[in-house]
Amino acid sequence: MVVARWESLYRSVFLRSILTLASANVVGQIILLAATPFVTRLYTPHDVGIFAAFNALMSSCLVASSLRYEFAIPLPRSGRNGRLLVALSLILNGITCVLAAVILFFWGRDLSQLVNVPQLASVLWLLPFVLFGAGSYKVFRMWAVRQHDFKAVAHTRILQSLANAVLQIAGGVAGLGAVGLIIGQFFGFSAGLFRLARGSLDRSADLRRAINRRRVRVLARRYDRFPKFDVAASVLDTVSTQFPNLLLAAMFGPVVAGFYSIADRVLGAPAGLLGQAIGQVLYARSRQALLDGTINRMVTVTVAGLSATLILPALIVFFFGASLFSLIFGEAWRQAGIFSSILVLGFAVQVVYSSISVLLLASEGQKKNLFIHAILLVIKVLAISYGYYLGDAYVAVMGYAVANGVGYACATALVILHVRTHGALTPDKAI
């Protein structure tokens, strides 16, 4: 009875932690979406397109800036080892920022020409600063997770969105163009960084006193599976998500990329939030579901329930996207509404997949997860390239939408098949 009570308490605390993070994400996304009508009236599609290309480059660098060692921070039993991993991750992130600065100093203009956005060269000098803020934030976020300080993480999510929205609007009023969008992004990350760093250092020993070079090398080898395996999978996932902004800018110019970026911001942000929240809850329950053999039913109910929930809003955007966007964001953004009508069904299927994809990690399906992301990246690139071959941006976006829908539908079927064939988790494997 006592054990059952403790298990019930643990589960309730755990689920409350998930709800705390999910609700903070909801508030943060509401803030960003509420700011979008102001952003679209203060910035041109050209400005947003340059920012989208910048953000794609930054995100691709950020995901591997600490070689994924930040995800090892919650794992050691010893708090001292956790602090050493914080130090290692911060050092690696700093090295990445310096390397980025050197590369951009010598070859920034060439990179801008390569992606066919010459104006990008004028803002690339900001990339190391944004990378430093975002990379340091993710390190201290994982330290807060280790400390189970989920409220602090939730507060920073809201603070980030608020700072981002206010400063991007201020940059637009000041006429800073794409620089205003990037400055808002940087201070958004920094607002969360200072809050977490201050709280972390208040509760732990000074990092400088904790550093032991020999012990850091031991820990780096102990958790070397993160740079060896997780970097590749995470880069593939991020590139698959971000490359349309860069590829559309390179092939059709920053204006087309700007239209796509706003459509992605309006559709992709809530879709990603919904998928992440449901996925976290599923992941929390997956171990017990594997043990008692109910995981098949859980997947079926989730897929059916999500599909029924998403179909109506998806159809509304599909038929009325252009009119809604021009009404809310201004007539200049009608093209973004047309893109949203094309993309929405694929995004809906993506939400279903992202919600249940965590079950691959819970049921020894990491290799299949890597395979899925690799295939999705290939078919998306081919789809947009076909539109470029025809010289038609509409065909490129349509091809991308079809690749998204069909690809994620097949991936969803693969997850369902994997879960069914994997079966229940036997007690001898329940470690």
C-alpha positions in Angstrom: 0.0 0.0 0.0 2.8 2.4 0.9 4.7 1.5 -2.3 1.5 2.1 -4.3 1.0 5.5 -2.7 4.6 6.6 -3.5 4.2 5.4 -7.1 1.0 7.3 -7.4 2.7 10.4 -5.9 5.6 10.1 -8.3 3.4 9.8 -11.3 1.3 12.8 -10.3 4.4 14.9 -9.7 5.9 13.8 -13.0 2.8 14.6 -14.9 2.5 18.0 -13.2 6.0 18.7 -14.3 5.1 17.9 -17.9 1.9 20.0 -17.6 4.0 22.9 -16.2 6.4 22.8 -19.2 3.6 22.3 -21.7 1.5 25.1 -20.4 4.5 27.4 -20.5 5.1 26.5 -24.1 1.4 27.2 -24.8 1.7 30.7 -23.3 5.0 31.3 -25.1 3.5 30.4 -28.5 0.4 32.5 -27.9 2.7 35.5 -27.2 4.6 34.9 -30.5 1.5 34.3 -32.5 -0.1 37.5 -31.0 3.0 39.4 -32.1 2.9 38.0 -35.6 0.3 40.5 -37.1 2.6 43.4 -35.9 5.7 41.7 -37.3 4.1 41.2 -40.7 3.1 44.9 -40.8 6.5 46.1 -39.7 8.7 43.9 -41.8 8.6 43.0 -45.5 8.6 39.4 -46.8 12.2 40.1 -47.9 13.2 40.9 -44.3 11.5 37.8 -43.0 13.2 35.7 -45.8 16.7 36.9 -44.8 15.9 36.1 -41.1 14.5 32.7 -42.1 17.8 31.9 -43.9 19.8 33.1 -40.9 17.7 31.1 -38.5 18.1 28.0 -40.6 21.9 28.3 -40.4 21.9 29.1 -36.7 19.6 26.2 -35.9 21.7 23.7 -37.8 24.9 24.9 -35.9 23.1 25.1 -32.6 21.9 21.5 -32.5 25.5 20.2 -32.4 27.3 23.2 -30.7 28.0 21.3 -27.5 28.3 17.9 -29.3 25.1 16.9 -27.5 26.9 16.6 -24.2 24.3 18.8 -22.5 21.9 15.8 -22.7 24.3 13.9 -20.5 24.1 16.5 -17.6 21.1 14.9 -15.9 22.6 11.3 -16.0 25.5 11.1 -13.5 24.6 10.3 -9.9 27.2 12.8 -8.6 26.3 16.5 -8.7 30.0 17.2 -9.1 30.1 15.2 -12.4 26.9 17.0 -13.5 28.7 20.3 -13.0 31.7 19.1 -14.9 29.5 18.2 -17.8 28.0 21.7 -17.6 31.5 23.1 -17.9 32.4 20.8 -20.7 29.3 21.7 -22.6 29.8 25.4 -22.1 33.4 25.2 -23.3 32.5 23.2 -26.4 29.7 25.7 -27.2 32.2 28.6 -26.8 34.7 26.9 -29.2 31.8 26.4 -31.7 31.0 30.1 -31.5 34.7 31.1 -32.0 35.0 28.7 -35.0 31.8 30.1 -36.5 33.1 33.7 -36.1 36.4 32.8 -37.9 34.6 31.0 -40.7 32.1 33.8 -41.2 34.9 36.4 -41.1 36.7 34.8 -44.0 34.0 33.1 -45.9 30.7 34.7 -44.8 30.2 36.5 -48.1 30.9 33.3 -50.1 28.4 31.5 -48.0 25.8 34.1 -48.7 26.4 33.8 -52.4 26.2 30.0 -52.1 22.7 30.1 -50.7 21.8 32.9 -53.2 20.9 35.4 -50.5 23.7 38.1 -50.8 21.9 40.3 -48.2 22.6 37.6 -45.7 26.2 38.6 -45.5 25.2 41.9 -43.7 23.7 40.0 -40.8 25.9 36.9 -40.5 28.2 38.7 -38.0 25.3 38.3 -35.5 25.3 34.5 -35.8 28.1 33.7 -33.2 26.3 35.9 -30.6 22.9 34.2 -31.1 24.7 30.9 -31.1 26.4 31.7 -27.8 23.1 32.8 -26.1 21.1 29.8 -27.4 23.8 27.3 -26.8 24.5 28.4 -23.2 20.7 28.5 -22.5 20.3 24.8 -23.5 23.2 23.8 -21.2 21.7 25.6 -18.2 18.3 24.3 -19.1 19.5 20.7 -18.8 21.1 21.6 -15.4 17.7 22.9 -14.3 16.2 19.6 -15.5 18.7 17.7 -13.4 17.7 19.8 -10.4 14.0 19.1 -11.2 13.5 22.9 -11.4 10.9 22.7 -14.0 9.2 25.9 -12.9 12.4 27.9 -13.7 12.5 26.3 -17.2 8.8 27.2 -17.7 9.3 30.8 -16.6 12.2 31.2 -19.0 10.1 29.9 -21.9 7.5 32.6 -21.3 10.3 35.2 -20.7 12.0 34.2 -24.0 8.8 34.6 -26.0 8.0 37.9 -24.4 11.4 39.4 -24.9 11.5 38.1 -28.5 8.1 39.5 -29.4 8.7 43.0 -27.8 12.2 43.5 -29.3 11.2 42.3 -32.7 8.3 44.7 -32.7 10.7 47.5 -31.4 13.2 46.6 -34.2 10.4 46.9 -36.8 9.3 50.3 -35.5 13.0 51.4 -35.6 13.2 50.2 -39.2 16.1 47.8 -38.6 14.9 45.2 -41.1 16.2 41.6 -40.7 18.6 42.8 -38.0 15.6 43.7 -35.8 14.3 40.2 -36.0 17.7 38.7 -35.2 18.2 41.0 -32.2 14.9 40.0 -30.9 15.8 36.4 -31.2 19.2 36.9 -29.4 17.7 38.8 -26.5 14.9 36.2 -26.3 17.5 33.5 -25.7 19.6 35.7 -23.4 16.6 36.5 -21.2 16.1 32.8 -20.4 19.8 32.2 -20.2 20.4 34.8 -17.4 17.5 33.5 -15.4 18.7 29.9 -15.5 22.4 30.7 -15.1 21.7 32.8 -12.0 19.5 30.2 -10.4 22.0 27.4 -11.2 25.0 29.1 -9.9 23.1 30.2 -6.7 22.5 26.5 -5.9 25.8 24.9 -6.9 29.5 25.3 -6.4 31.4 27.7 -8.6 32.1 26.0 -11.9 35.7 27.1 -11.9 36.3 25.3 -8.7 34.5 22.2 -9.9 36.6 21.8 -13.1 39.1 18.9 -13.1 40.6 18.4 -16.5 41.3 14.7 -16.0 37.8 14.0 -14.7 36.3 16.0 -17.6 38.2 13.7 -20.1 36.9 10.7 -18.3 33.3 11.9 -18.4 33.8 12.9 -22.1 34.7 9.3 -22.9 32.0 7.9 -20.6 29.3 9.7 -22.5 30.9 9.7 -26.0 27.8 8.0 -27.5 26.2 11.5 -27.6 28.7 13.0 -30.1 29.1 9.6 -31.9 25.5 8.8 -32.6 23.1 11.5 -31.4 24.7 14.4 -33.3 24.1 12.8 -36.6 20.4 12.1 -35.8 19.7 15.5 -34.4 21.4 17.3 -37.3 19.3 15.4 -39.8 16.2 16.2 -37.8 17.0 19.9 -37.6 18.1 20.2 -41.2 14.9 18.4 -42.3 12.9 21.0 -40.4 14.9 24.1 -41.3 16.2 23.5 -44.8 13.0 24.7 -46.6 13.7 28.2 -45.4 17.3 28.0 -46.7 16.5 26.1 -49.9 13.5 28.2 -50.9 15.7 31.3 -50.4 18.5 29.9 -52.5 16.2 28.7 -55.3 13.5 31.4 -55.4 14.8 34.3 -53.4 14.2 35.6 -49.8 10.7 36.9 -50.6 9.4 33.4 -51.2 11.3 32.1 -48.2 9.6 34.9 -46.2 6.1 33.8 -47.2 7.0 30.2 -46.3 8.5 31.3 -43.0 5.3 33.1 -41.8 3.2 30.1 -42.9 5.5 27.8 -41.0 5.4 30.1 -37.9 1.6 30.1 -37.8 1.1 26.4 -38.6 4.3 24.8 -37.6 4.7 26.3 -34.1 1.3 25.2 -32.7 1.7 21.8 -34.5 5.1 21.3 -33.0 3.9 22.3 -29.6 0.9 19.9 -29.7 3.0 17.1 -30.9 5.7 17.7 -28.2 3.2 17.9 -25.4 1.4 14.7 -26.4 4.7 13.0 -27.0 5.9 13.9 -23.6 2.9 12.3 -21.9 3.1 9.2 -24.1 6.8 8.9 -23.3 6.1 9.1 -19.6 3.5 6.3 -19.8 5.3 4.2 -22.4 7.4 2.1 -20.0 4.3 0.9 -18.0 2.4 0.4 -21.3 5.2 -1.8 -22.6 5.2 -3.8 -19.3 1.5 -4.4 -19.2 1.1 -4.9 -23.0 -1.3 -2.0 -23.6 1.0 0.1 -25.8 -0.8 -1.0 -29.0 -4.1 0.3 -27.7 -2.4 3.6 -26.6 -1.0 4.2 -30.0 -4.3 3.4 -31.8 -6.3 5.7 -29.5 -3.8 8.5 -29.9 -3.7 8.3 -33.7 -7.5 8.1 -34.0 -8.1 10.9 -31.5 -5.5 13.3 -33.0 -6.8 12.7 -36.5 -10.4 13.4 -35.5 -9.3 16.6 -33.6 -7.1 18.0 -36.4 -9.3 17.4 -39.4 -11.7 20.4 -38.9 -9.1 23.1 -38.3 -6.9 21.7 -41.1 -9.9 21.9 -43.6 -10.6 25.5 -42.5 -7.1 26.5 -43.3 -7.1 24.5 -46.5 -10.1 26.3 -47.9 -9.8 29.7 -46.3 -6.0 30.2 -45.6 -5.4 33.0 -48.1 -8.4 35.0 -46.8 -7.5 34.5 -43.2 -3.9 35.5 -43.6 -4.7 38.6 -45.6 -7.3 39.6 -42.9 -5.0 39.0 -39.9 -1.6 39.8 -41.3 -2.3 42.2 -44.1 -2.9 41.8 -47.8 0.8 41.7 -48.5 0.9 38.3 -46.9 -1.9 36.6 -48.9 0.8 34.5 -50.5 1.8 33.1 -47.1 -1.9 32.2 -46.7 -1.9 30.3 -50.0 1.3 28.5 -48.9 -0.5 27.6 -45.6 -3.4 26.1 -47.5 -1.0 23.9 -49.4 1.0 22.9 -46.4 -1.6 22.4 -43.7 -2.6 18.8 -44.4 1.0 17.7 -44.4 1.5 19.5 -41.1 -1.5 17.7 -39.6 0.0 14.3 -40.5 3.3 15.5 -39.1 1.7 16.2 -35.7 0.3 12.7 -35.6 3.8 11.2 -36.3 5.7 13.5 -34.0 3.3 12.6 -31.1 3.9 8.9 -31.4 7.5 8.9 -32.7 8.8 9.0 -29.1 7.6 5.4 -28.8 10.5 4.4 -31.1 12.9 5.6 -28.4 11.0 3.8 -25.7 10.9 0.5 -27.6 14.5 0.2 -29.0 13.7 1.8 -32.3 16.5 4.4 -32.5 17.9 3.0 -35.8 14.4 3.2 -37.4 14.1 6.8 -36.1 17.4 7.7 -37.8 16.3 5.9 -41.0 13.0 7.8 -41.1 14.6 11.2 -40.7 17.2 10.4 -43.4 14.5 9.3 -45.9 12.3 12.3 -45.1 15.1 14.7 -45.7 15.9 13.1 -49.1 12.3 13.2 -50.4 11.8 16.8 -49.2 14.9 18.0 -51.0 13.9 16.2 -54.1 10.4 17.7 -54.0 11.6 21.3 -53.7 14.4 20.7 -56.3 11.7 19.5 -58.8 9.9 22.8 -58.3 13.2 24.6 -58.9 13.7 22.6 -62.1 10.3 23.7 -63.3 11.0 27.3 -62.1 7.8 27.4 -60.1 7.7 28.2 -56.4 4.1 26.9 -56.1 5.2 23.5 -57.4 8.1 23.4 -55.0 5.8 24.1 -52.0 3.2 21.7 -53.3 5.9 19.0 -53.7 7.2 19.7 -50.2 3.6 19.4 -48.8 3.0 16.1 -50.6 6.4 14.8 -49.4 5.5 15.9 -45.9 2.1 14.3 -45.9 3.0 11.0 -47.6 6.3 10.7 -45.8 4.9 11.2 -42.3 1.9 9.0 -43.1 4.3 6.2 -44.0 6.5 7.0 -41.0 3.4 6.8 -38.7 2.5 3.4 -40.2 6.1 2.3 -39.5 5.9 3.3 -35.9 2.6 1.5 -35.4 4.0 -1.6 -37.1 7.2 -1.4 -34.9 5.2 -1.1 -31.7 3.0 -4.1 -32.6 5.9 -6.3 -33.6 8.0 -5.2 -30.6 5.4 -6.5 -28.2 5.4 -6.2 -24.5 8.5 -5.4 -22.4 9.4 -8.5 -20.5 10.4 -8.1 -16.8 14.0 -9.2 -17.4 14.4 -6.2 -19.8 12.7 -3.7 -17.5 15.9 -2.1 -16.2 
